[in-house]
Amino acid sequence: MRTKNFIFILCSVIIISFVLIAFGQNKPEAIQNIVSSTHQQLRNFQDNLRDAESKTLKADEKYLKLLGFTKTPRYYPNDIWRNTSLPVIVTSVREGQESQVYSLMSNIVRIFPNNTLLVYDLGLSTYTLKFLLNHCNSSRCQVQMFMFSNFPSHITKEDTHAYRPLIIQDALQATGAVFYIECNYRFSKHTSSDKVFAVYEKLTKDTHRGIITWPMNSKNPVSSLTHKKMFEYFHTDSENFLFLPMVSADVIMVVNSKFVHHEIMLPWVQCTLTQDCLIPIGAQSGGCRFDKKPLYRYSGCHNYDVSALNIVLGVKTKFDYNTYTYLDNDISFNIVPLAKAIDMLRKYEQNTTTESRYSDTQL
Protein backbone atom coordinates (compact mmCIF):
# COMPACT_ATOMS: atom_id res chain seq x y z
CA MET A 1 0.00 0.00 0.00
CA ARG A 2 2.79 2.43 0.90
CA THR A 3 4.62 1.60 -2.34
CA LYS A 4 1.51 2.41 -4.39
CA ASN A 5 1.13 5.72 -2.57
CA PHE A 6 4.77 6.54 -3.21
CA ILE A 7 4.41 5.82 -6.96
CA PHE A 8 1.25 7.96 -7.11
CA ILE A 9 2.95 10.91 -5.38
CA LEU A 10 6.04 10.55 -7.55
CA CYS A 11 3.97 10.58 -10.75
CA SER A 12 2.06 13.64 -9.51
CA VAL A 13 5.29 15.53 -8.83
CA ILE A 14 6.66 14.67 -12.28
CA ILE A 15 3.45 15.80 -14.03
CA ILE A 16 3.36 19.06 -12.08
CA SER A 17 7.02 19.69 -12.88
CA PHE A 18 6.42 19.20 -16.63
CA VAL A 19 3.43 21.56 -16.54
CA LEU A 20 5.45 24.23 -14.79
CA ILE A 21 8.32 23.86 -17.23
CA ALA A 22 5.87 24.24 -20.13
CA PHE A 23 4.76 27.62 -18.75
CA GLY A 24 8.33 28.87 -18.80
CA GLN A 25 11.24 29.36 -16.46
CA ASN A 26 9.99 32.56 -14.82
CA LYS A 27 7.60 30.97 -12.39
CA PRO A 28 5.96 33.11 -9.72
CA GLU A 29 7.48 32.83 -6.25
CA ALA A 30 4.32 31.24 -4.86
CA ILE A 31 4.58 28.38 -7.37
CA GLN A 32 8.25 27.93 -6.51
CA ASN A 33 7.29 27.62 -2.84
CA ILE A 34 4.66 25.01 -3.68
CA VAL A 35 7.17 23.00 -5.69
CA SER A 36 9.77 23.22 -2.91
CA SER A 37 7.20 22.16 -0.33
CA THR A 38 6.09 19.26 -2.52
CA HIS A 39 9.65 18.09 -2.99
CA GLN A 40 10.25 18.26 0.77
CA GLN A 41 7.11 16.24 1.48
CA LEU A 42 8.23 13.72 -1.12
CA ARG A 43 11.61 13.37 0.56
CA ASN A 44 9.91 12.92 3.95
CA PHE A 45 7.58 10.31 2.49
CA GLN A 46 10.55 8.48 0.95
CA ASP A 47 12.33 8.48 4.34
CA ASN A 48 9.25 7.15 6.14
CA LEU A 49 8.66 4.53 3.47
CA ARG A 50 12.29 3.38 3.59
CA ASP A 51 12.20 3.13 7.40
CA ALA A 52 8.92 1.19 7.32
CA GLU A 53 10.06 -1.24 4.66
CA SER A 54 13.49 -1.77 6.21
CA LYS A 55 12.02 -1.83 9.75
CA THR A 56 14.53 0.70 11.05
CA LEU A 57 14.27 2.40 14.45
CA LYS A 58 15.16 5.90 13.36
CA ALA A 59 13.25 8.67 15.10
CA ASP A 60 13.65 12.31 14.17
CA GLU A 61 16.59 13.90 16.00
CA LYS A 62 14.51 16.92 17.06
CA TYR A 63 12.22 14.65 19.09
CA LEU A 64 15.12 12.73 20.63
CA LYS A 65 16.90 15.93 21.67
CA LEU A 66 13.77 17.11 23.49
CA LEU A 67 13.94 13.92 25.53
CA GLY A 68 17.61 14.15 26.46
CA PHE A 69 19.15 11.95 23.76
CA THR A 70 22.05 14.25 22.91
CA LYS A 71 25.80 13.97 22.40
CA THR A 72 26.29 14.77 26.09
CA PRO A 73 23.40 13.03 27.87
CA ARG A 74 22.64 13.27 31.57
CA TYR A 75 23.44 10.18 33.64
CA TYR A 76 22.87 9.02 37.19
CA PRO A 77 24.43 9.79 39.70
CA ASN A 78 25.97 13.08 38.48
CA ASP A 79 22.84 14.58 36.96
CA ILE A 80 19.98 14.28 39.44
CA TRP A 81 17.48 16.34 41.38
CA ARG A 82 19.14 17.16 44.69
CA ASN A 83 16.25 18.85 46.48
CA THR A 84 14.30 15.64 47.01
CA SER A 85 14.74 12.01 47.90
CA LEU A 86 14.98 9.70 44.92
CA PRO A 87 13.28 8.14 43.10
CA VAL A 88 10.82 10.85 42.10
CA ILE A 89 7.29 9.42 41.91
CA VAL A 90 5.81 10.14 38.47
CA THR A 91 2.24 9.81 37.21
CA SER A 92 0.06 11.26 34.45
CA VAL A 93 -3.52 12.50 34.43
CA ARG A 94 -6.18 13.11 31.77
CA GLU A 95 -9.37 15.13 32.04
CA GLY A 96 -11.74 13.36 34.42
CA GLN A 97 -8.97 11.61 36.39
CA GLU A 98 -8.15 14.44 38.79
CA SER A 99 -9.82 12.65 41.70
CA GLN A 100 -7.39 9.77 41.19
CA VAL A 101 -4.44 12.10 41.64
CA TYR A 102 -5.79 13.44 44.93
CA SER A 103 -6.16 9.89 46.25
CA LEU A 104 -2.70 8.95 44.94
CA MET A 105 -1.17 11.97 46.66
CA SER A 106 -2.51 10.78 50.00
CA ASN A 107 -1.11 7.33 49.32
CA ILE A 108 2.33 8.66 48.36
CA VAL A 109 2.65 10.96 51.37
CA ARG A 110 2.02 8.02 53.71
CA ILE A 111 4.90 5.97 52.32
CA PHE A 112 7.25 8.56 50.79
CA PRO A 113 7.00 11.81 52.78
CA ASN A 114 10.36 13.04 51.45
CA ASN A 115 9.88 12.11 47.78
CA THR A 116 8.43 14.44 45.16
CA LEU A 117 5.33 13.52 43.17
CA LEU A 118 5.59 14.77 39.58
CA VAL A 119 2.22 14.84 37.80
CA TYR A 120 2.15 15.13 34.00
CA ASP A 121 -0.84 17.03 32.64
CA LEU A 122 -2.16 15.26 29.54
CA GLY A 123 -4.51 18.00 28.40
CA LEU A 124 -6.48 19.16 31.42
CA SER A 125 -9.00 21.96 31.11
CA THR A 126 -8.25 25.29 32.79
CA TYR A 127 -10.74 24.54 35.55
CA THR A 128 -9.37 21.05 36.22
CA LEU A 129 -5.79 22.25 36.20
CA LYS A 130 -6.66 24.94 38.73
CA PHE A 131 -8.29 22.30 40.93
CA LEU A 132 -5.20 20.08 40.66
CA LEU A 133 -2.85 22.96 41.50
CA ASN A 134 -4.86 23.67 44.63
CA HIS A 135 -3.81 20.24 45.91
CA CYS A 136 -0.46 19.81 44.13
CA ASN A 137 1.65 22.95 44.21
CA SER A 138 4.68 22.57 46.44
CA SER A 139 8.23 21.24 46.48
CA ARG A 140 6.78 17.77 47.15
CA CYS A 141 4.09 17.84 44.45
CA GLN A 142 4.52 19.47 41.06
CA VAL A 143 2.47 19.55 37.85
CA GLN A 144 4.27 19.35 34.51
CA MET A 145 2.45 19.90 31.21
CA PHE A 146 3.16 17.31 28.54
CA MET A 147 3.35 19.06 25.17
CA PHE A 148 1.74 16.71 22.67
CA SER A 149 2.33 19.32 19.96
CA ASN A 150 6.08 18.72 20.21
CA PHE A 151 5.72 15.14 18.97
CA PRO A 152 4.17 13.18 16.06
CA SER A 153 0.38 13.14 15.93
CA HIS A 154 0.06 9.40 16.69
CA ILE A 155 1.37 10.08 20.22
CA THR A 156 -2.06 11.52 21.10
CA LYS A 157 -3.85 8.19 20.62
CA GLU A 158 -4.98 7.37 24.12
CA ASP A 159 -5.37 3.60 23.75
CA THR A 160 -1.74 3.17 22.69
CA HIS A 161 -0.30 4.95 25.77
CA ALA A 162 2.32 6.32 23.39
CA TYR A 163 2.89 9.25 25.72
CA ARG A 164 4.01 6.99 28.59
CA PRO A 165 7.56 6.12 27.44
CA LEU A 166 8.09 9.79 26.55
CA ILE A 167 6.92 10.96 29.98
CA ILE A 168 9.12 8.42 31.74
CA GLN A 169 12.14 9.46 29.67
CA ASP A 170 11.45 13.18 30.15
CA ALA A 171 11.23 12.77 33.92
CA LEU A 172 14.16 10.35 34.00
CA GLN A 173 16.64 12.61 32.22
CA ALA A 174 15.60 15.53 34.42
CA THR A 175 15.56 13.85 37.83
CA GLY A 176 17.92 10.86 37.53
CA ALA A 177 15.58 8.19 38.91
CA VAL A 178 11.80 7.71 38.72
CA PHE A 179 9.11 5.41 39.99
CA TYR A 180 6.32 5.67 37.41
CA ILE A 181 2.86 4.64 38.57
CA GLU A 182 -0.48 5.05 36.81
CA CYS A 183 -2.79 7.42 38.68
CA ASN A 184 -5.35 4.69 39.46
CA TYR A 185 -2.74 2.54 41.26
CA ARG A 186 -2.05 2.68 44.99
CA PHE A 187 0.70 1.12 47.07
CA SER A 188 -0.89 -1.58 49.21
CA LYS A 189 -1.03 -1.16 52.99
CA HIS A 190 1.73 -3.64 53.73
CA THR A 191 4.17 -1.96 51.32
CA SER A 192 6.80 -0.02 53.25
CA SER A 193 9.22 2.64 52.12
CA ASP A 194 12.11 0.48 53.35
CA LYS A 195 11.23 -2.25 50.87
CA VAL A 196 10.98 0.22 47.99
CA PHE A 197 14.24 1.96 48.86
CA ALA A 198 16.00 -1.40 49.13
CA VAL A 199 15.02 -2.15 45.52
CA TYR A 200 16.10 1.32 44.47
CA GLU A 201 19.52 0.90 46.10
CA LYS A 202 20.08 -2.37 44.24
CA LEU A 203 19.29 -0.66 40.94
CA THR A 204 21.74 2.16 41.60
CA LYS A 205 24.57 -0.28 42.32
CA ASP A 206 24.05 -2.49 39.28
CA THR A 207 25.17 -0.47 36.24
CA HIS A 208 23.87 -3.13 33.82
CA ARG A 209 20.43 -3.23 35.34
CA GLY A 210 18.80 0.01 36.42
CA ILE A 211 15.20 -0.99 35.72
CA ILE A 212 12.61 -3.07 37.54
CA THR A 213 9.07 -3.94 36.45
CA TRP A 214 6.14 -5.89 37.87
CA PRO A 215 4.44 -8.90 36.24
CA MET A 216 1.12 -8.61 34.45
CA ASN A 217 -1.69 -10.39 36.27
CA SER A 218 -2.64 -12.34 33.16
CA LYS A 219 0.76 -14.09 32.92
CA ASN A 220 0.49 -14.07 29.13
CA PRO A 221 3.67 -14.55 27.10
CA VAL A 222 4.94 -11.56 25.12
CA SER A 223 4.22 -13.33 21.82
CA SER A 224 0.48 -13.53 22.56
CA LEU A 225 0.04 -9.77 23.03
CA THR A 226 2.44 -8.36 20.45
CA HIS A 227 1.86 -7.89 16.73
CA LYS A 228 4.45 -9.81 14.72
CA LYS A 229 5.52 -6.78 12.69
CA MET A 230 6.81 -5.04 15.83
CA PHE A 231 9.42 -7.75 16.39
CA GLU A 232 10.96 -6.95 13.01
CA TYR A 233 11.94 -3.47 14.16
CA PHE A 234 14.09 -5.01 16.88
CA HIS A 235 15.59 -7.60 14.51
CA THR A 236 14.20 -10.49 16.48
CA ASP A 237 11.47 -13.09 16.06
CA SER A 238 8.27 -13.72 18.00
CA GLU A 239 9.42 -17.31 18.57
CA ASN A 240 12.03 -15.98 21.00
CA PHE A 241 9.19 -14.69 23.20
CA LEU A 242 6.87 -17.70 23.25
CA PHE A 243 7.61 -18.48 26.90
CA LEU A 244 8.68 -15.05 28.17
CA PRO A 245 5.98 -13.68 30.51
CA MET A 246 4.85 -10.14 29.85
CA VAL A 247 5.52 -7.38 32.38
CA SER A 248 3.43 -4.28 32.91
CA ALA A 249 4.37 -0.68 32.20
CA ASP A 250 1.74 0.65 34.64
CA VAL A 251 4.33 0.52 37.41
CA ILE A 252 8.04 0.74 36.70
CA MET A 253 11.16 1.93 38.54
CA VAL A 254 14.06 3.26 36.46
CA VAL A 255 17.48 4.72 37.22
CA ASN A 256 19.09 6.79 34.48
CA SER A 257 22.31 4.78 34.21
CA LYS A 258 24.30 4.80 30.99
CA PHE A 259 23.04 1.29 30.20
CA VAL A 260 19.40 2.21 30.74
CA HIS A 261 19.71 5.43 28.73
CA HIS A 262 21.21 3.81 25.62
CA GLU A 263 20.06 0.20 25.75
CA ILE A 264 16.54 0.42 27.24
CA MET A 265 15.04 3.89 26.99
CA LEU A 266 16.44 4.85 23.57
CA PRO A 267 15.01 1.89 21.60
CA TRP A 268 11.74 2.06 23.58
CA VAL A 269 11.36 5.76 22.75
CA GLN A 270 12.46 5.28 19.14
CA CYS A 271 9.80 2.64 18.60
CA THR A 272 7.21 4.89 20.26
CA LEU A 273 8.08 7.75 17.92
CA THR A 274 7.97 5.45 14.86
CA GLN A 275 4.30 4.95 14.07
CA ASP A 276 4.72 1.75 12.06
CA CYS A 277 6.70 0.21 14.94
CA LEU A 278 4.30 1.19 17.72
CA ILE A 279 1.09 0.74 15.72
CA PRO A 280 1.68 -1.86 12.98
CA ILE A 281 -0.98 -2.07 10.30
CA GLY A 282 -3.71 -4.38 11.56
CA ALA A 283 -2.84 -3.94 15.26
CA GLN A 284 -5.70 -3.46 17.73
CA SER A 285 -6.12 -3.46 21.49
CA GLY A 286 -9.52 -5.20 21.60
CA GLY A 287 -10.95 -8.48 20.43
CA CYS A 288 -8.47 -10.72 22.24
CA ARG A 289 -8.78 -14.44 21.54
CA PHE A 290 -7.17 -16.19 24.50
CA ASP A 291 -8.94 -19.42 23.64
CA LYS A 292 -6.40 -20.12 20.92
CA LYS A 293 -4.13 -23.07 21.52
CA PRO A 294 -1.27 -23.03 22.26
CA LEU A 295 -1.54 -19.99 24.51
CA TYR A 296 1.59 -18.34 23.14
CA ARG A 297 -0.06 -17.78 19.75
CA TYR A 298 -0.86 -14.17 18.88
CA SER A 299 -4.25 -13.42 20.45
CA GLY A 300 -5.16 -10.63 18.05
CA CYS A 301 -4.49 -8.00 20.76
CA HIS A 302 -1.48 -5.70 20.62
CA ASN A 303 -0.22 -3.87 23.71
CA TYR A 304 1.60 -1.02 21.95
CA ASP A 305 4.08 0.65 24.38
CA VAL A 306 3.99 -2.35 26.73
CA SER A 307 4.81 -4.73 23.88
CA ALA A 308 7.74 -2.54 22.80
CA LEU A 309 9.10 -2.41 26.36
CA ASN A 310 8.91 -6.19 26.71
CA ILE A 311 10.75 -6.77 23.46
CA VAL A 312 13.51 -4.34 24.48
CA LEU A 313 13.89 -5.93 27.91
CA GLY A 314 13.90 -9.44 26.45
CA VAL A 315 16.51 -8.68 23.81
CA LYS A 316 18.80 -6.58 26.03
CA THR A 317 18.80 -9.07 28.94
CA LYS A 318 19.02 -12.16 26.75
CA PHE A 319 15.51 -13.12 27.85
CA ASP A 320 16.41 -13.28 31.54
CA TYR A 321 13.00 -12.40 33.02
CA ASN A 322 14.24 -12.39 36.62
CA THR A 323 16.75 -9.60 36.03
CA TYR A 324 14.09 -6.97 35.36
CA THR A 325 11.01 -8.32 37.17
CA TYR A 326 10.08 -7.95 40.83
CA LEU A 327 8.60 -11.27 41.92
CA ASP A 328 8.22 -10.85 45.69
CA ASN A 329 4.91 -9.86 47.27
CA ASP A 330 6.23 -7.29 49.74
CA ILE A 331 5.77 -4.46 47.20
CA SER A 332 2.30 -4.68 45.70
CA PHE A 333 -0.45 -2.42 44.42
CA ASN A 334 -4.21 -1.99 44.41
CA ILE A 335 -6.20 -0.58 41.50
CA VAL A 336 -8.78 2.01 42.52
CA PRO A 337 -11.91 2.36 40.33
CA LEU A 338 -12.62 5.92 39.23
CA ALA A 339 -16.01 5.94 41.02
CA LYS A 340 -14.30 5.15 44.33
CA ALA A 341 -11.72 7.89 43.83
CA ILE A 342 -14.50 10.41 43.06
CA ASP A 343 -16.36 9.34 46.21
CA MET A 344 -13.21 9.76 48.34
CA LEU A 345 -12.66 13.27 46.99
CA ARG A 346 -16.31 14.21 47.56
CA LYS A 347 -16.08 13.08 51.21
CA TYR A 348 -12.87 15.08 51.66
CA GLU A 349 -14.50 18.23 50.25
CA GLN A 350 -17.58 17.74 52.46
CA ASN A 351 -15.41 17.35 55.56
CA THR A 352 -13.42 20.45 54.61
CA THR A 353 -16.62 22.46 54.16
CA THR A 354 -17.99 21.24 57.51
CA GLU A 355 -14.76 22.09 59.33
CA SER A 356 -14.74 25.54 57.73
CA ARG A 357 -18.32 26.25 58.82
CA TYR A 358 -17.51 25.02 62.36
CA SER A 359 -14.52 27.33 62.54
CA ASP A 360 -16.66 30.28 61.44
CA THR A 361 -19.19 29.66 64.20
CA GLN A 362 -16.44 29.72 66.81
CA LEU A 363 -15.29 33.23 65.81
Stockholm file with secondary structure:
# STOCKHOLM 1.0

chainA/1-363         MRTKNFIFILCSVIIISFVLIAFGQNKPEAIQNIVSSTHQQLRNFQDNLRDAESKTLKADEKYLKLLGFTKTPRYYPNDIWRNTSLPVIVTSVREGQESQVYSLMSNIVRIFPNNTLLVYDLGLSTYTLKFLLNHCNSSRCQVQMFMFSNFPSHITKEDTHAYRPLIIQDALQATGAVFYIECNYRFSKHTSSDKVFAVYEKLTKDTHRGIITWPMNSKNPVSSLTHKKMFEYFHTDSENFLFLPMVSADVIMVVNSKFVHHEIMLPWVQCTLTQDCLIPIGAQSGGCRFDKKPLYRYSGCHNYDVSALNIVLGVKTKFDYNTYTYLDNDISFNIVPLAKAIDMLRKYEQNTTTESRYSDTQL
#=GR chainA/1-363 SS CHHHHHHHHHHHHHHHHHHHHHTCSCCCHHHHHHHHHHHHHHHHHHHHHHHHHHTCCCCCHHHHHHTTCSSSCCCTTTSCCCSSEEEEEEEEECTTCHHHHHHHHHHHHHHCTTEEEEEEESSCCHHHHHHHHHHSCBTTEEEEECCGGGSCGGGGCGGGTTHHHHHHHHHHHHHSEEEEECTTEEECTTCCHHHHHHHHHHHHHCTTCCEEEEECTTCCBGGGGSCHHHHHHTTCCGGGGTTCBCEEEEEEEEECCHHIIIIIIHHHHHHHHSHHHHSCTTCCSSCCCTTSSSTTSCCSCCCTHHHHHHHHHHHHTTTCGGGTBCCCSSSCEEECCHHHHHHHHHHHHHHHHHHHHHHHHTC
#=GC SS_cons         CHHHHHHHHHHHHHHHHHHHHHTCSCCCHHHHHHHHHHHHHHHHHHHHHHHHHHTCCCCCHHHHHHTTCSSSCCCTTTSCCCSSEEEEEEEEECTTCHHHHHHHHHHHHHHCTTEEEEEEESSCCHHHHHHHHHHSCBTTEEEEECCGGGSCGGGGCGGGTTHHHHHHHHHHHHHSEEEEECTTEEECTTCCHHHHHHHHHHHHHCTTCCEEEEECTTCCBGGGGSCHHHHHHTTCCGGGGTTCBCEEEEEEEEECCHHIIIIIIHHHHHHHHSHHHHSCTTCCSSCCCTTSSSTTSCCSCCCTHHHHHHHHHHHHTTTCGGGTBCCCSSSCEEECCHHHHHHHHHHHHHHHHHHHHHHHHTC
//
